[in-house]
Amino acid sequence: SKNTEQAGELLEDCCALEVHRLEIAGEKSRWVQMRSIGDRMLFVGLYQGFSLRAADFAGLEGNCVYFFKMDRASRSFIYRFRMEDGQIEELPGPSMHACTWFVPSLS
C-alpha cells in the first residue's frame, strides 16, 4: 500500500464515485448516470453541495467532484475526483477537525 499522507498523491484504494442527474419527464422520473459535467465543479459536503463553473475560478479544474474525507483521527482532508479518468487525489492543504464549503460570490 502506498503512503497516502503526502499531499497530492493519488489514492488508488479510496473509492469510486458516480454522478447522477434526475431527469423529470411528466410523471416519470429517473436517475441517469453522467459521464461528464463539462466545465462544472461539483462540491459535496456533509450537509450541502453546489456546483460552479471552473472558468470563473483560476486554478480550479472542471469536470471534477471536490469532497471531504475523514481519517481515523477524525480529521478532514479535501479530495478531487476527476470524472474523465476516475482518479482521486488528496489536495494540498491543512487537515482539519471539521470542514465546510463557503460559497464564493461572483459579484
Wavefront OBJ file of the C-alpha trace (Angstrom):
o trace
v 0.000 0.000 0.000
v 1.214 3.500 -0.823
v 1.821 6.126 1.830
v -1.183 8.438 1.448
v -0.078 11.132 3.903
v 1.749 13.145 1.231
v -0.474 15.872 -0.257
v -1.282 15.452 -3.928
v -0.603 11.714 -4.003
v -3.141 9.576 -5.845
v -5.334 7.397 -3.658
v -5.869 4.262 -5.697
v -7.661 2.360 -2.928
v -10.030 5.172 -1.881
v -13.405 4.733 -3.509
v -15.286 5.188 -6.752
v -17.739 7.999 -7.310
v -20.674 8.266 -9.670
v -22.611 11.413 -10.565
v -26.287 11.133 -11.500
v -28.800 13.670 -12.787
v -32.530 13.455 -12.124
v -34.470 13.593 -15.393
v -38.086 14.578 -14.913
v -40.476 13.929 -17.792
v -44.099 14.437 -16.826
v -44.963 11.946 -14.120
v -41.960 9.733 -14.861
v -38.618 10.474 -13.278
v -35.347 8.595 -13.454
v -31.746 8.972 -12.397
v -29.246 8.988 -15.254
v -25.529 8.489 -14.698
v -23.386 11.295 -16.095
v -20.003 10.562 -17.676
v -19.023 14.255 -17.697
v -20.107 17.521 -16.098
v -18.127 19.608 -18.592
v -16.717 22.829 -17.177
v -18.615 22.362 -13.911
v -17.135 21.609 -10.492
v -19.324 19.789 -8.008
v -18.592 20.446 -4.325
v -20.063 17.841 -1.988
v -20.222 18.335 1.766
v -21.884 16.602 4.676
v -24.975 18.827 4.664
v -24.697 20.751 1.406
v -23.425 20.663 -2.132
v -23.199 23.120 -5.010
v -21.801 23.475 -8.495
v -19.721 26.243 -10.094
v -18.119 26.872 -13.492
v -14.372 26.218 -13.446
v -13.823 29.046 -15.960
v -14.874 31.510 -13.240
v -12.109 30.381 -10.833
v -8.477 30.330 -11.940
v -6.560 27.285 -10.765
v -9.564 25.018 -10.293
v -10.295 22.127 -12.614
v -13.650 21.433 -14.247
v -15.288 18.031 -14.754
v -14.354 17.213 -11.156
v -16.037 16.463 -7.851
v -14.432 18.005 -4.752
v -15.227 16.343 -1.425
v -14.068 15.813 2.156
v -12.921 12.516 3.616
v -12.377 11.809 7.303
v -9.469 9.713 8.525
v -9.385 7.571 11.650
v -8.216 10.529 13.749
v -11.397 12.444 12.770
v -9.507 14.887 10.598
v -10.871 16.019 7.246
v -8.919 16.229 4.027
v -10.037 17.657 0.670
v -10.039 15.362 -2.343
v -10.680 15.795 -6.060
v -12.309 13.114 -8.225
v -11.625 13.543 -11.950
v -14.613 12.282 -13.910
v -12.531 11.960 -17.092
v -10.234 9.215 -15.782
v -11.714 8.264 -12.379
v -8.612 9.325 -10.432
v -8.966 10.545 -6.857
v -6.252 12.646 -5.275
v -5.738 14.430 -1.996
v -5.272 18.163 -2.497
v -2.579 20.109 -0.639
v -3.782 21.890 2.443
v -4.143 21.555 6.192
v -6.025 18.719 7.833
v -8.991 19.973 9.840
v -11.279 18.583 12.522
v -14.358 19.906 10.747
v -14.875 21.062 7.178
v -17.490 23.009 5.339
v -17.666 24.757 1.986
v -18.109 28.508 1.731
v -19.896 29.521 -1.465
v -17.980 32.305 -3.237
v -19.722 35.365 -4.565
v -19.217 36.130 -8.261
v -20.168 39.767 -7.844
l 1 2 3 4 5 6 7 8 9 10 11 12 13 14 15 16 17 18 19 20 21 22 23 24 25 26 27 28 29 30 31 32 33 34 35 36 37 38 39 40 41 42 43 44 45 46 47 48 49 50 51 52 53 54 55 56 57 58 59 60 61 62 63 64 65 66 67 68 69 70 71 72 73 74 75 76 77 78 79 80 81 82 83 84 85 86 87 88 89 90 91 92 93 94 95 96 97 98 99 100 101 102 103 104 105 106 107
